[in-house]
Amino acid sequence: MATGSRTLWKGAITFGLVHIPVGLHTAATEEGVDFDWLDKRSMDPVGYKRVNKRTGREITKENIVKGVEYEDDKYVIISPEEIEAVFPKTTQTITIERFIEANELPFVFLERPYYVAPINKSDKVYTLLREALISTGKIGLAKVVIATKQHLAALVPSGPALVLSLLRWGDEVKTLDSLDLPAEGRKSVSAAELKMATQLVEEMSGKWNPADFKDEFRIQVMKLVEKKAKAGEGKTVLEPEEEALQSADVIDLTALLQRSLKGGGKPSDKSATKAPAKQASKASAKKAPAKSAARKSGTERKAA
């Protein structure tokens, strides 16, 4: 089971005029088999080349521009300056914009979880938010910028922790309109069929234990890798460790709860600018957790 340890991001949860200093920790790991390309003649790593797909010739980085296809084979070129101008600004805040019923959020929107832990002596106000969410049955919908990318996220209580689950945006989830699905309700099944199906479900029911479920393919491949390594046939490759982002200067403002209620829960422009006194640099932002996911997906594409 994955556990959070190294702090990957530091900032604050904000709602109304309240700031809760927190750090993000990885809550999940990708344990699939990582196949790299190697030259079988020399065992050298095989990389990628930038190639002009029409001529087949290699092209230098200086001659590459970024374009977005708006019609078949028609592109608009976007300059680095234009991309920079619309990049989301790093604010080091998890800004809760709305509280919703926990059962309102479909599982299909969940994408990547992070554990959220209090820092800078914010335990009391962290506990206050966690217990308020538990007692109301609510979760917080928030926006957060990680590695220069803005995410929609859900802040969910889970035991003693708050979990920040990055979500897919609304237009990234397909609707059910194109699927031929049976109508909701029991009209299409008999009472006897439903009784037998319900009985089978009950007989197969049990407690949730993640240790009961394992990736058997990965286990078998890694056993083979271990056997070959012991026979002197293997090589060890170590991934470089990621550096944590710089922390923003954030303040525990528990006392502003009352003012938030009186003011409708909306911070003034002046108050909002006080929380993040420093912004993470672009160099630090590139080392955030999302970068690891991008590097991982690139390797998976090689395997495909």
Buried (B, 14 or more C-beta within 10 A) or exposed (E): EBEBEEBBBBBBBBBBBBBBBBBBBBBEEEEBBBEEEEEEEEEEEEEEEEEEEEEEEEEEEEEEEEEEEEEEEEEEEEEEEEEEEEEEEBBBBBBBEEBEEBEEBEEEBBBBBBBBBBBBEBEEBBBBBBEBBEEEEBBBBBBBBBBBBBBBBBBBBBEEBBBBBBBBEEEEEEEEEEEEEEEEEEEEEEEEEEEEEEEEEEEEEEEEEEEEEEEEEEEEBEEEEEEEEEEEEEEEEEEEEBEBBBBBBBBBBBEBBEBBEEBEBEBEEEBBEBBBEEBBEEEBBBBBBBBBBEEBEEBBEEEE
